[in-house]
């Protein structure tokens, strides 16, 4: 996700309130209404002025900006991508990114850190971890788990129980920071404090957004938040051990110019990329020169059942956003333009996304308008959009992820940072 000035380039060829209103414990019931398809029916106004939801759904505020955590630090702002993990003993871990630039408040981060600014202060980006009781959703512990990074935007869960936290920044070591940035870092869900921050350099250095791992192969797919960003895949030398290196490639269309309409499929090939540490920040340019396909601001990516979905925030003829589906296969990988928005009222600038247990998508909007009206948008398995929730305050939803049992949808409100748990009559829990 990026928070610079509005810049909508149309890649038609396949690219295309106040915070005080938060209630202390935060459970709010919905008023019954008439359901409609697709989705869960009309959204009902939230008396607390935070998040409108359909009939039968409610939310609880788990964490908020500035609250004191278990380690004595405070919850930082800019809550972004997030993953949910089952822990032993009936616990859940939420590993939450913070998209903070140098100079922003880290909340008092201490301990191991990847980098510091010229004054010696720990860079404020990184992750915090929330440990919950899975049955009651009671917050039991909350602490810094990664420090010293820049603009940790989205990321992705791994089958081996870690969170890949991605830097959306390509600062070079110099007068302002001491290390190069633009890396992915691995944070174990079972960590109990700040992890040793090891940049996974073989996975590439770029303006990275999110990652998803195919459990069948261990391959990591990665998005790049630029108007001409690429879709990358990292083939690890040892599946599950990313720090041991591997091979980086970028997606290209196998024949043709890549022009696609919603529903179209194309066979793809993968372009090898050398020098993944890319000191000149030119991976996307070298990849495009070799035939790789540019995407308009690749953002959230998530693994479903044998297929991946990823959002392109400003893609499509209307520049309102697209969602692509990638199906890896032994006979060759295929790419589909799964959805393209034609109307801001149906879908406007999709960002983070997740796949629900029944295969539907939940997409977080991040509109670039003077007055934002951001939603959680559902997309049915046949690509029909519907409103799932509406953020009443002037911020964006981010980091949507389901609990392993599918009963809870966790989501962040970006700023002022808050983490919510949404429960209700999810379609995948029926029958």
Residue, then its C-alpha position, 0 to 999 in steps of 0.5 A: x500500500x502506498x500513501x503518496x499523491x494520487x497517481x492512476x495509470x491505466x494498464x489496460x493490457x492485463x494490469x490494467x468520527x474520531x478515534x475516541x468513538x472506539x468503545x472500551x471492549x467494543x462488542x456491537x450488535x447489528x439490527x436485523x434487516x433483509x438479506x440480498x444476494x450476493x453477500x450478507x445483506x445491507x450494512x447497518x449503521x454502527x452506533x459507535x461510528x466505527x464499522x458498519x456491518x450486516x445483520x447478525x455480525x459484530x466486532x470487538x476492538x482488541x488493540x488500539x494506538x497508544x495502549x501499553x503492551x506487555x513489553x512496556x512499549x506502546x502500540x504503534x500507528x499505521x497498522x497494515x498487513x497481518x496474519x493469524x496463526x494457531x498456537x499450542x494450548x488454544x491460543x492464536x497469534x496475530x502478527x501485525x505490520x506497521x507501515x512507518x517511515x523514519x521519524x515516526x513514533x515507534x511506540x518505544x521499540x527496544x531490543x534487537x533491530x535491523x537498522x537505526x537512523x542517524x541519531x541512533x534511534x531504532x527505525x519505527x517500522x516492523x511488527x507487533x504480535x498479539x496473543x489471544x485466547x482462541x475461545x474468548x478472543x481475550x488479549x493475553x499478550x502484545x509485544x514488538x516482534x520485529x524492529x528497525x525496518x521501514x514501511x512494513x506494508x503487507x506480507x504473508x503467512x507460511x505453512x511452517x508458522x511464520x509471517x513474511x513482513x515486507x518493506x515497501x521502501x528501497x532506501x539505500x544505506x547512507x546519511x539517513x539510514x545505516x542499511x539497505x532496505x526493500x527486503x522481506x523478513x521472517x517473524x515466527x508466530x511463536x516468537x515471544x519478543x523481538x526476533x533477530x531481523x535477517x533480510x531475505x536478500x535472495x528473495x529480491x530487493x524492490x518496493x515489495x508489498x505482499x507474499x504468499x507461499x504455495x504449500x505444495x511446492x514452497x514457492x513464494x509469490x510476491x507483489x510489487x507496489x508500483x505502476x510498473x511492478x512485476x509479479x515475482x516468484x522465489x523458488x527456494x533452494x530448500x523449501x521452508x528455509x528461505x534464508x538458504x537462498x534460491x532463484x528469483x523469477x518474474x511472470x510473463x505471458x506465454x505468447x500474445x500481448x497480455x491483453x485480457x478481459x475479465x474471465x480470460x485465461x493466459x498461459x504464463x512463463x517465468x523470466x529468470x532474474x539475476x542480481x536479486x539484491x538490485x542495488x539500482x532498484x531495477x529488477x522490474x526494469x530488467x524483468x520487463x526488458x526480458x518480457x515480464x508483464x507489468x501490473x498496475x500496483x500489485x498489492x495483496x496476495x493470498x493462497x487459496x485452494x491450489x490457486x493464488x489471488x492478487x490485487x492490482x490497486x489501480x489496474x483496469x480500463x477505469x483505473x479502479x482495480x483488478x484481481x487476478x488469479x494464478x493457478x500453478x500446475x505441472x502442465x504450466x501455470x495459468x493467469x486469469x483476470x478474475x475481476x475488474x471494477x468499472x464503478x467506484x461504488x462496486x469496488x474502488x482501489x482494492x489493496x490487502x486481500x484474503x481468501x475465505x474458507x469457502x473460496x470467496x475473497x475479502x478485499x480491503x479498499x484504500x481509496x485516494x479521495x478527499x473524503x474516503x468511503x472505504x469498505x471491506x468488499x467481498x468477491x464471490x467465487x464467480x467474481x461478483x462484488x458485494x459490500x461486507x463492511x464499511x469503515x465509518x472513520x476516515x481511514x482504510x481497512x487492512x490486514x484482513x485474515x481469518x482465524x484457522x477455524x474460519x469463525x473470526x475475521x480479523x482486520x486492522x484500521x490503519x490510522x489511528x491504528x486499531x485491530x478488530x475481530x469480526x464474528x457473525x453468520x459466515x456462509x462457510x460455517x453453515x451446514 
